[in-house]
Amino acid sequence: LTFKAISNRSAAATVRLNVLQDETFDENYNDYLLNGCNVSVDIKSTSGEETPVENKIGSAENIRGYYGKTLTVPVKIENNTGIMAYKILVSYDKTALEPVMIESGDIFSGYIDNSISENSGQFFVIWCGTANQYSNGVLFSIKFNVISREKTDTAVRMEYSKKDTFDENYADVSLHLDNIPLLLNQYDTG
């Protein structure tokens, strides 16, 4: 048996084989019996390093916001393998944040739109181009007004529409979306 690893990340796996007696022969066509076995496989990276996650979207920044101020949340892509269109659902705490606008990042040319119309707790960000874009950096930034006085940890959560996220060949592009943590009304004391 030959298995192909679909990731260069280290992992463990178990393979269970069941072999029937009447279908198993040696080189002289003599029957022999295998009742089944378990094979443990330890998959190690051949490069010694973990392969970066492709099309990772999120933000590595510690983002803080304060009541009565506008907070900017950059949404970034890393390890971009090529994308021509995406549709991302953005969810947020509507008791703490009010979306103001979406600003297109400077890495992609094309058309960007959003469905911000009321403070409903979610909206779509839709982008499309005419060819694959391979750049890494800020896809778009979300501006929120901080409307809560509460000291809280919250997050911008994202999901993508698989059927609306594709490359220039109209093949699906998988996105790996991370929540973007926000610290509201928490002053840095260090």
Disulfide bonds with the S-S distance in Angstrom:
none
